[in-house]
Amino acid sequence: IGFVDSDSVGAKAANVAELARFLPDDMVPDGFAVPFYFYDEFMKYNGFYDQAAAMMADPAFQSDFQAREDALDAFRKRLRKGNLPDWMLNALQAMHESFPAGTPLRCRSSTNNEDLPSFNGAGLYDSYTHRPDEGHIAKSIRQAWAGLWTYRAFEERDFYRVDHFQTAMGVLVHPNYDDEQANGVAITKNIYDAEWEGYYVNVQVGEDLVTNPEAFSIPDEFLVAD
């Protein structure tokens, strides 16, 4: 796949695939993109769209932020326990088995509501690591799908008047990297001064996520230029 496929797998998965076209092989992970179609079919198979509509229509959900947060939490729990049709289970199992046995896999959110030119959505959605002893990879895929309905993601979409039912979750799956030396985000332009060429980098030591850091984390922020 490439960037042209972002409308079916999400910008994150499409961008990683595009990087593989011009960066050295050892710099880009090999993996798979679980498309929006799987999420959509999962939601319809379990009647979750109807449940979401009923939840959002509840007056308490609309007027009370605590009721809204509690309802979204309960909804995510149902999603994490939802059933998958056999064809989907088989496809995900085949994907899992294509990796070397014992490989921990990172299941990364790749929605149509993040990593966009006008909306980065950094930190809105969660990613999960599927360990070899956790059974069918559907467990972690469902966790990623459920992440579309976190309180912070719902509120952000609501603020920007994004239709929740037009938002879809794809999943980028590739080997997980443990004991990372650093974790960060780089942007291939100078976000502070458009007249001065440079790359912006925001990074911190270790595996502490720069998008959802632990308390008291202090990332480094710098520009790289010729």
N, C-alpha and C positions, 0 to 999 in steps of 0.2 A: 504494500500500500504506500501511498504518499500523501502529501498535503491536500491533494484534491479529494481525498476520502474523508476529510474532516467532518463532513456533514453526515457521515454514517458511523464514525467511530470516535469522534471528538477531536478537538485540536491537539490535546496532549499526545495521544497515541499517534496521530498523523504527523505531528512535528518530530517525534522521536524517529519515526520511520523515515522521514525526509532527511534527518541528520545522517542516517546510515548511507545516504547516497554520496556524501562527499567527505565525511570524517573517516579516519582510520578504523578498521574493524574492531580493535580492542577498546574503542571509546564509546561505542553505542551498543547497548544490550540487545541481543536477539530475543524476540518474544512474539506475542500475539495480541490482537485487539479484539475484544469481545464487543460486538457492535450494539448500537442502540436497539436494534431489532430484538435482541435477547431480553433486554430490560422491558421493553414494551409488551412482549409476549408473556413474560413472567407476571407483569402487573395485571394483564387481562385474564390470564389463566386463574389467578387467585381472587379476582374481583377487587383488587386494591384501588383501582381508579375510582370505583363507586364509593369505597370506604373513605378515600381521601376527600371526595366531594362532600360526603355527609359530614365529615369532621370539620371541614372548612366552613360549612353552612351553619354550624352550631353557634348561636349567639354568644355563648361563653367563650368559644374559641376566638371570635372576632373582637371581643371587648376586653378580655382579661389575659394579660401576657403570661401569667403563671398557668392558667388553664390551657393556653395554646402550647406552652412548652411541655406540659404533662401529656397532652393529647398527641403531640408529635413524637414524644418518647415512646408512648404505648404503640403508636403506629409503626415506628421503626422496629420494635420488638416483634410485631407480627410479620413484617417483611423478612426479618432474619430467620423466621421459621416457615416461610412460605414454601409451597411445593413447586417443583420444576417439572415440566413435561419430559417424558422419557427421551425424546429426540435431543432436548437441550442438555440433559444430564450426560447423554452419550457423547455429544460434541465436546462438552467441557472436559469429560474424562479423557477423550482422545487427545485434546490439547495438553492436558496435564501429563499424560504418559509420553508425550513427545520430548519432554525434558529429561535429562539424565536422572535416574532413580536417586531419591534422597535430596533433590534440589529444593531448597526453600524458595518460594515464589512471592514476588511483590505484586499485589493487585492494586493498581493505582487508578483513582478516579479519572475519568476522561469524559466530561460532560460537554453539552453544547451551550454551556453557560459559564465558561471559564476559559482562560488563555485566549481571549479574543482581543482584537485591536482596541476596542473601546471599553472592555470590561475584563480585568484580569482574574477576578474571583479567587485570588490567592488565599488559601486557608479555609475556604468554605466547605470543602469536601474532604473526607478522610480516605486514607489508603491503608491496606492491611497486608501483613505478611502471613502467607500460608506455610506452615511448617509440615515436614514430612509425616508427623504423627497425628495430623488433624483430619485425616480421612479425605472425603471427596472435596475437591476444590470449590464446589458449589457453596460450601460454608462461607468462604471468604468472598466469593463473588456476591452473595446475598448481602454480606456486611457492607460491601462497597455500594451496592444498589440502595440499601437503606440509608446510606449517608447523604443521599439526595434530599432527605427530609429532616435534617438536623434543624434545630431552632435558628441557628445563625444563618444557615443557607436559605431557609424559608423567609426569614425577615429581610435578608438582602434582596432576594428576588421580589418580594412584595414591595419594598421601597422603590425599586426600579421598574415596577409595573410589568414584571416578567410573568407570563402565564405559566403557572406551575405544571400544567398538563402538557405544555409544549417543551418542557425541560426533560432531557433524557440522559441517562447515565450509561456510558460505555466504560469498559475496564481495560487498561493496559496491563498485560501480564508479562513479566520477565523475571529472571533470577534475582533474588534478593542479595544485597550486599551488606554483610555484617561488619562491625568494627570499622566504620567509615572514619576517615581522618577529619573530614569536614562535611558540612551540609549547607547548601546555599542556593542562591538564585543569581543568574547573570542575565543582563539585558544588553543586547548588541547595539546600544546607543548611549549617549550621554543624556540622562533624563533631567539634568540640571541646566545644561547650556547647549542648545541645539547648534550653536555656532562653533562649538569645539568638539571634534570627533573623539570618541572614546567609548569604552565598554563599562557599564556599571555593574558592580559586584556587591552582593550582600551575603555574607557567609559567617558561620560560626563553627567552632571546633567540635568534633565528635558527631554523634548521631542525633543530636538535638535538632528537631525540625525547625528550619528557619521560618516556615509559614505558620506553624503552631508551636512556638517554643515553650520550654518549661519556664517556670517562674524564675525571675532574676537573670535570665539569659541576656548576654550582651554581645550582639553580633558585630562583626567588623563591616565597614562600609567604605568602598573606595572605587576609584575610577582607574581604568587601565588605558593608556594611550601611547602611541608611538612617539 
